[in-house]
Amino acid sequence: MNRSAYRFAILAAISACLSASGSSRAQAPDHSTAAARAVSATADAPSLTYRRVFKSSYPEYVQISINDGGAGTFDIRQLDDTASPQPLQIGLPLVHKMFELADSLHDFQGVDLDVHRRVADLGQKTFVYKKGTEVHEVIFNYTLNNSAQQLLAIFDGLQRQELDISDMERVMRYDHLGVPDVIARVQSDVQEKLIPEPDALLAPLDQIAQSSELMDMSRQRARAIAEEIRRGH
């Protein structure tokens, strides 16, 4: 028991002894109940999940989950790899856009997004809306629904964004010769506006731009991409 709680218990005992009615002693707050309520509130927060399974591709498995506060996880890997969800945090403007798109799709309740025509296998995609015990999901291969296409583009962009970040961090640590190829891909992604939140790329880009261990060409290119992102604001 901490010092404050101890003093509270002593005062409560004295008050009970002095009470003519002999009422029961005051009890300390139930911290375990408060914590449980906090966990429950988080669990009840609305969330969106995107899952794609596409064998013989890279990556074969993608799962991105985000709640209405912008916190979530991503898991991008091959199917044989061990699941390893990583934390994800995105800005509220993007979160609001995603939930608006889901709302226009009735939070995936009773919607049919697949074209139901013979098209190439583009991987099984799943959207899931969850709020407390309420869960709705829809599965499709390819869709022509505009809202679904926009939401899919955002999730695919988040996947690309996290891969760009992880690849920059990887080549910085272990493969300096691979930096030019990764930087070229990142530059293409930024210029084609495929990254939902380009600011997320700034930290690894700045590290590459400032590293004396890398070729000057890679440093200059990283610096140029970072400046382009900052000018975009």
N, C-alpha and C positions, 0 to 999 in steps of 0.2 A: 504494500500500500504506500502511495507517495505521501509527501508531507501534507499537502492540501487535503487529500482524502482523509488522512488520519485526524486532522483538526476538525473536519466536518463530522466525523463519527463521534468524537468526544463531545462536541457541542450538542449533537442530537441526543446523546445519552443523558447529558445534564438536563436538557429540556424535558425529556421523558420523565426523569425522576421528580422534577418540580411540578409536573402537571397533576392537578387534583383529580382529573378525570381518569388518570391512569391509561391514557391513549398509547397506542403502540409507537415504537421508536421510528423516527424518520429513516428511510433507507437511502443509501448512496445510489446515484444514477446507474442504470444498467448499461455499461459501456458495450457489452457484447451484443445487446439488442440494437444499439445505435449503429454499431458496425455492420450488423446483418442488414439493417435497413438501407445503409449506404450501398452495400453490395447489390442488394435487390434493386435499388434505384438505377444503378448502372446496368444491371442485367435487363431491366425493363426498357432501357433506352432504345428507340427505333434504330435498326441497323440494316444496311444493304450488303449483300455478298454477291460477288461474281466468281463463278467457277468455270474453268475451261479444261477439258480433257481431250488431248489430241495426240494419239500415239504416233511414234516415229517422226515427231516434229521437235523443235527446240524453242521454248520448253514444252514438255508434254503435259505438265500440270501447272495450272495457275489458280490461286484462290486469293481474292482480295476482299476484306471485310472492313466496313467503315460505319461508325455510328453517327448520330446527328450532331455530335460535338466535334467531329473530325478525327477522332482516335480510332485506330483499327490495327489490322495486321495484314501482312502479305506472305504468301508461300509460293515461290516460283522454283520449279525443279523438274527433273525427270521422274517418271512414275516409280522407278526402282529406288530412288533416293529416299532417305528418311525425312519425314515431315519435319519442317523447321520454321514455323511461323515467326516472322520478324515484326517488330513494332512499326507502325505507320501513323503519321500525323499530317493531315492536309488542312488547308485553309477553309474557313467557313463559307466564303463565296462559292467555292467549288462544291462543298458539301450541300449547300442549299440548292444549287443547280441539279445535283444528282438526285436529291429527294423530290424536287419538283418534277423531274422526268419520271421517276418511279410513281409519283402520285398521278401523273397523266396516264399511266399504265395501270391504274387502280391497285397499285402496290402488288402487281402480278397476280391478283386474285381473279381467277376465271378468264385469263387472257390466253390467246393462242398466237404466238409470234412467228412460228415457223411457216415458210412458204408452201410446204407440202408439195414441192415439185422436185423432179430429179435434178439435183445440183451436186457439185463436188462435195466430198466430206471435208468440212472446214473445222471439224472438232465439235464436240458436244458442249454447248454453253448453257449455263444455268444462272438465272437471277433469283435471289432469295430476299424477301422482305421479312423481318422479324421484329416484333414488339411484344415483350413478355412472352406469353404463351401463344400469341398470334403469329402464325408462320404461313407465308404464301410463296410459291416458287413456280417458275416457268422454265422449260427446257426447250432449246431449239438449236438447229444447225446454222440456218441462215434466215434472216428476216428482212422485210422491206418496210417495216414499221419505223417511221422517222424518229419517234422518241426513243425507241429501243436502239436504233442505230447510234443516236447521240450518246446514250448512256454506255453503250458498248465501246464507243470511241474513247470515252473518258477512262473507262477501266483499262482498255488496251494501252492508253497513254500512260496511265499510272504504272502498268507493268513495264513499259519501255523506259519510263523515268527511273524506276528502281533498278533495272538492269544496267542502265547507263551509269548510275551512281556506283553500283557494286563493281562494275567492270573498271571504272576509273580508279577506284580504291585498290582493286586487285593488281592492276598493271603497275600502279605506283609502288606497291610493296614488292611484287615478285617478278615482274616482267617489263622492264623498262623498254625493251625493244617492241613491245606490243602497244605502247602508248600512242604512236601516230595513228594506227588503225582505229583504236577506240575513240580518239579525239575526232577523227574524221566522221565517224558515225554519229557522235554526239552533235557535232556541228550540223550535220544533215537533219537530224531530228529537230533541232531548235529552229533551223531555217524553214523547215516544212511545217512548223507549228504542231508537232506531234506530242509535245510534252505539256501536260495540263498545268504544271506549276514549275516553270523554268528556274525560278529562284532556288529550288531545291538542288540544282546542279552547281550553284555558285561555290560552295565550300570545296568540293574536290577540284573544280576548275582552278580556283585560286591557289590551291596547294600545288597543282601541276605547274601553274604559271610562275610560282615562286621557287620551285625546286632547282637547285644548281646541279643536280645529278642527271637531269634530262637534257635532251638535245634542244638547242635554242629554237628550232622550228616548232617543236611540240609546245614549248612554253609560250611562244608568240601566238600560236593558234588558240591555245587555251585562254590566253588573255583576251584575244579578240572575241571569242564566244562569250566570255563573261561580260565584256563591255557591251556586246549586242543585247544580252539579256537585261542588263541594267538600263540601257537606253529604252528598252521596251516599256519601262515604267515612267 
